[in-house]
Amino acid sequence: MDEEQLLNVWDYERAAEERLDPASFGYFAGGANDEWTLRENLAAFRRWVLRPRMLVDVSEITTAITVLGTELSLPVLVAPTAFQRMAHPEGEVAMARGAAAAGTVMCLSTLATATIEDVAEGTRWFQLYWSPDRGVVRDMIERALAAGHRAIVVTVDLPVLGRRERDFRTGFELPEDVAVPAFVALAEQGSVTPSQINSVVDRSLTWRDLEWLRSLSSLPILVKGLLTAEDAALAVEAGVDGVVVSNHGGRQLDGVAASLDALPEVVEAVGGRAEVLMDGGIRRGTDVVKALALGAKAVLVGRAPLWGLAVGGAEGVQRVLELLRDEFELALALCGCSSPAEVTRAHIGLVQNDA
């Protein structure tokens, strides 16, 4: 199928599956254990319905928004995802180019298959997996600073890697010719397996460690992977600038809440003291509206731009993000909102069960 015939994220996913080998596609698409939470991330958006308002002037609409001081063309950022050169030879370099062309932020994963310095286009945030060796952490942060990254995103829901049974079935491991240069302990091991990832992530990390991280730079710090009001309160007390409500795309602890369902309690606990973002299950522009209505400032998408990368490189990434922007703009107009700032809790409601 020609890329011009791909009309939405679902089309791109099917096209990506045709292009990728089963192990690579399974790694990107799969979740933990029974993949219940993976499915819940999608199902949650079906439990909420939009409540459009009529006879509102929507002759002029903007999808632009400012997140942590950065102006974006839409409230959709590219989430950090590992091993992108399994999807396309240019990997993260092409992802950054596509995100820049669409006018949004790309979050570069610690488990990137390109160097921090190679990924140089557009506005970038650096996602951190915390090594037991603080010298490694310091080096990565200093390199991210030198490369012009605008924020640090600390992923906190991976003290150990979730059990991803699709990967066991396919025998997934990172091909020997695909390196992970930022994480030295992995870069030196050649091929990478899930068990090796477990060996290079610090299991002893606590909220107190964020104080040391803050001492390394003045960049905004976000913590990614929160699902409860209790942790949201602790994050704010630790002085973070933003939180990302996330269950790691259903890839860590199976059986936890969908990110969208956890969003309201986190928003309430944060109480405007930090910016709240969310990821998990975003496939349509209407999903973005629902997330904003429940209190998110913006969303991150991981799999959607990956499918674009697999199908068309940087141009595929740009196309997927522009599809989401077009859908979001249309949804704004039909809800009676002329900008993301006008989306409120009044624009969303739970599906009414007749039973």
C-alpha positions in Angstrom: 0.0 0.0 0.0 1.3 3.4 -0.9 1.9 5.9 1.9 -0.7 8.2 0.4 -3.3 5.6 1.0 -2.6 5.4 4.8 -5.2 7.5 6.4 -4.6 7.1 10.1 -2.4 5.6 12.7 -4.0 2.2 12.5 -3.2 2.1 8.7 0.4 2.9 9.5 0.6 0.1 12.1 -0.6 -2.5 9.6 1.9 -1.2 7.0 4.7 -1.2 9.6 3.9 -4.8 10.5 4.3 -5.8 6.9 7.7 -4.2 6.7 9.3 -5.3 10.0 10.4 -8.7 11.0 8.2 -10.4 13.6 10.7 -10.0 16.5 11.2 -6.2 15.9 7.4 -5.6 15.4 6.6 -7.7 18.5 9.1 -5.7 20.6 7.5 -2.4 19.6 3.9 -3.5 19.7 3.9 -5.8 22.7 3.2 -5.4 26.4 3.8 -7.3 29.6 2.4 -10.7 30.5 -1.2 -11.0 29.3 -1.1 -7.5 27.8 -4.2 -6.5 29.7 -2.9 -3.1 30.5 -1.8 -2.6 26.9 -5.4 -3.2 25.8 -6.8 -1.1 28.7 -4.8 1.9 27.5 -6.9 1.8 24.3 -10.1 0.8 25.9 -10.0 3.7 28.3 -10.6 6.1 25.5 -13.8 4.3 24.6 -15.1 4.7 28.2 -15.0 8.5 27.8 -17.1 10.5 25.4 -16.7 14.0 24.2 -19.4 16.6 25.1 -19.4 19.1 22.2 -20.8 22.6 22.5 -22.7 24.2 19.7 -22.9 27.8 18.2 -19.3 28.6 19.2 -17.2 30.8 17.0 -14.5 28.4 15.6 -13.7 30.3 12.5 -10.1 30.6 13.6 -8.5 27.6 15.4 -5.0 27.0 16.6 -3.5 23.7 17.8 -0.4 25.4 19.2 0.6 25.1 22.8 3.5 25.9 25.1 4.9 23.1 27.3 7.6 23.9 29.8 8.4 27.1 28.0 8.6 25.5 24.5 6.2 26.4 21.8 4.8 23.4 19.9 2.5 23.2 16.9 0.3 20.7 18.7 0.0 19.2 22.2 1.6 15.9 21.1 5.2 15.1 21.8 7.2 12.1 20.6 7.7 9.7 23.5 11.1 8.1 24.2 11.3 4.7 22.6 14.3 2.4 22.5 16.2 0.7 19.6 14.7 2.8 16.7 17.2 1.6 14.2 15.3 -1.7 14.3 12.5 0.2 12.6 14.5 2.2 10.1 18.2 2.5 9.3 18.3 6.2 10.3 16.5 5.5 13.6 16.4 8.3 16.1 18.1 10.7 13.6 15.1 10.4 11.3 12.6 10.5 14.2 14.1 13.8 15.3 13.9 15.2 11.8 10.3 14.2 11.4 9.3 15.6 14.8 11.1 18.9 14.0 9.2 19.1 10.7 5.9 18.6 12.5 6.8 21.3 15.0 7.1 19.3 18.2 9.5 17.8 20.7 11.3 14.4 20.4 12.3 12.7 23.6 15.5 10.8 23.0 15.8 7.5 24.9 18.8 6.4 26.9 18.5 3.2 24.9 18.8 5.0 21.6 20.6 3.4 18.7 22.2 6.7 17.8 24.5 8.9 19.8 23.2 11.9 21.8 25.3 14.1 19.5 24.0 12.5 16.2 20.4 13.4 17.1 20.7 17.1 16.6 17.6 18.4 14.8 14.7 20.2 16.4 13.7 20.5 20.0 14.8 17.5 22.0 14.3 16.3 25.6 16.6 13.5 27.0 15.0 10.5 28.7 17.1 9.0 31.5 17.4 5.5 32.7 19.4 5.8 35.9 22.6 3.7 35.9 24.1 2.4 39.3 27.2 4.3 38.2 26.6 8.0 38.8 29.5 8.8 36.6 27.6 7.3 33.7 24.5 9.4 34.6 26.6 12.6 34.9 28.2 11.9 31.5 24.8 11.4 29.8 23.4 14.6 31.3 26.4 16.6 30.4 26.3 15.3 26.8 22.6 16.0 26.6 23.2 19.6 27.8 26.0 20.1 25.3 23.8 18.8 22.5 21.0 21.3 23.3 18.4 19.2 25.0 15.7 21.3 26.7 14.6 19.0 29.5 15.4 15.7 31.4 12.7 13.0 31.6 13.5 10.5 34.3 11.7 7.2 33.7 10.8 5.8 37.2 8.7 2.8 36.4 11.5 0.5 35.4 13.6 -0.6 38.4 13.4 -4.0 36.6 12.2 -4.8 33.1 8.7 -6.1 32.8 8.1 -9.6 31.6 7.3 -9.2 27.9 6.3 -12.7 26.7 6.1 -11.7 23.0 9.9 -11.2 23.2 10.4 -14.6 24.7 8.4 -16.2 22.0 10.3 -14.5 19.2 13.7 -14.8 20.8 14.1 -11.1 20.6 17.5 -9.5 21.1 19.1 -6.4 19.6 20.9 -7.3 16.4 24.7 -7.2 16.8 25.1 -4.4 14.2 22.7 -2.1 16.2 24.5 -0.5 19.2 23.3 1.4 22.2 26.0 4.1 22.4 24.7 6.3 25.2 24.5 3.5 27.8 28.2 2.4 27.9 27.5 -0.8 29.9 25.2 -2.0 27.1 27.3 -0.6 24.3 30.2 -2.8 25.4 28.1 -6.0 25.4 27.4 -6.3 21.7 24.0 -7.9 21.3 21.5 -6.8 23.9 18.9 -9.0 25.6 16.2 -8.0 28.2 18.2 -9.6 31.0 21.2 -7.3 30.1 18.9 -4.2 30.4 18.1 -5.3 33.9 21.7 -5.3 34.9 22.4 -1.7 34.0 19.4 0.0 35.7 19.7 1.2 39.3 17.1 -0.6 41.5 17.9 1.5 44.6 16.7 4.9 43.2 14.5 7.0 45.5 13.0 10.4 45.4 16.0 11.8 47.3 18.2 11.1 44.3 16.4 13.7 42.3 18.1 16.4 44.4 21.5 15.2 43.1 20.2 15.2 39.5 19.0 18.7 40.0 22.5 19.8 40.9 23.8 18.7 37.5 21.8 21.3 35.5 19.1 23.9 35.5 17.0 22.1 32.9 13.4 21.2 33.7 13.0 17.7 35.2 10.0 15.5 34.5 9.4 12.1 36.1 7.7 9.6 33.8 5.8 6.6 35.0 3.4 7.9 37.7 -0.1 6.4 38.2 -1.1 7.5 41.7 -1.9 10.6 43.6 0.5 9.6 46.3 3.5 9.5 43.9 2.3 12.7 42.2 2.4 14.5 45.6 5.9 13.2 46.3 7.1 14.3 42.8 5.9 17.8 43.5 7.5 17.8 46.9 10.8 16.8 45.2 10.6 19.9 43.0 10.0 18.4 39.6 8.8 20.6 36.8 6.5 18.1 35.2 5.1 14.6 35.6 4.1 12.1 32.9 1.2 9.8 33.8 2.3 6.6 32.2 2.3 2.8 32.5 5.1 2.4 30.0 2.7 1.6 27.2 1.5 -1.5 29.2 5.1 -2.9 29.0 6.0 -3.0 32.7 3.5 -4.1 35.4 0.5 -5.7 33.8 -2.8 -5.1 35.7 -2.3 -1.5 36.5 -4.7 1.2 35.4 -4.9 2.7 32.0 -3.0 6.0 31.9 -6.1 7.9 31.0 -8.0 6.5 34.0 -5.1 7.4 36.3 -4.8 10.9 34.9 -7.5 12.7 36.9 -6.2 11.8 40.4 -2.7 12.8 39.4 -3.9 16.1 38.1 -5.8 16.7 41.3 -2.8 15.8 43.5 -0.4 18.0 41.5 -2.8 20.9 41.8 -1.1 23.1 39.2 2.3 23.0 40.9 3.8 21.2 37.9 2.8 20.5 34.3 1.0 17.1 33.8 1.5 15.1 30.6 0.3 11.6 29.8 1.0 8.8 27.4 -0.5 5.4 26.5 -3.2 4.5 24.0 -3.2 7.7 21.9 -4.2 6.8 18.3 -6.5 9.6 17.3 -6.8 13.4 17.6 -10.0 12.8 19.6 -7.9 10.9 22.1 -5.8 14.0 22.6 -8.9 16.1 23.3 -10.0 13.6 25.9 -6.6 13.7 27.6 -6.7 17.5 27.7 -10.2 17.5 29.0 -9.1 15.3 31.9 -6.3 17.7 32.8 -3.2 16.9 30.7 -1.3 19.8 29.3 -0.1 17.6 26.4 0.4 13.9 25.5 3.3 11.8 24.3 3.0 9.2 21.6 5.4 6.4 21.1 4.1 3.6 18.9 2.4 6.0 16.4 5.5 7.8 15.2 7.4 4.5 15.3 5.0 3.1 12.7 5.6 6.2 10.6 9.3 5.8 11.0 9.1 2.1 9.8 7.0 3.0 6.8 8.6 6.2 5.6 11.5 7.4 7.7 11.5 11.0 8.8 8.7 11.8 6.3 6.6 9.0 7.8 7.1 10.4 11.3 6.1 13.8 10.1 3.0 12.5 8.3 1.8 10.6 11.3 2.1 13.6 13.5 0.4 15.8 11.0 -2.5 13.3 10.7 -2.9 13.5 14.5 -2.7 17.3 14.3 -5.4 17.4 11.6 -7.6 15.1 13.5 -7.1 17.2 16.7 -7.9 20.4 14.9 -11.1 18.9 13.5 -12.1 17.6 17.0 -11.4 21.0 18.5 -13.7 22.7 16.0 -16.5 20.1 16.4 -16.3 20.4 20.2 -16.6 24.2 20.0 -13.0 25.0 21.1 -10.7 27.4 19.2 -7.6 26.3 21.0 -6.2 23.6 23.3 -6.6 26.0 26.3 -10.4 26.0 25.8 -10.8 22.3 26.4 -12.1 21.7 29.9 -13.6 18.9 32.0 -17.0 20.0 30.8 -16.1 18.7 27.3 -15.9 15.0 28.5 -18.1 12.5 30.2 -18.1 8.8 31.1 -20.1 6.5 28.8 -23.5 5.8 30.4 -24.1 2.1 30.9 -27.8 1.2 30.4 -27.5 -2.1 32.3 
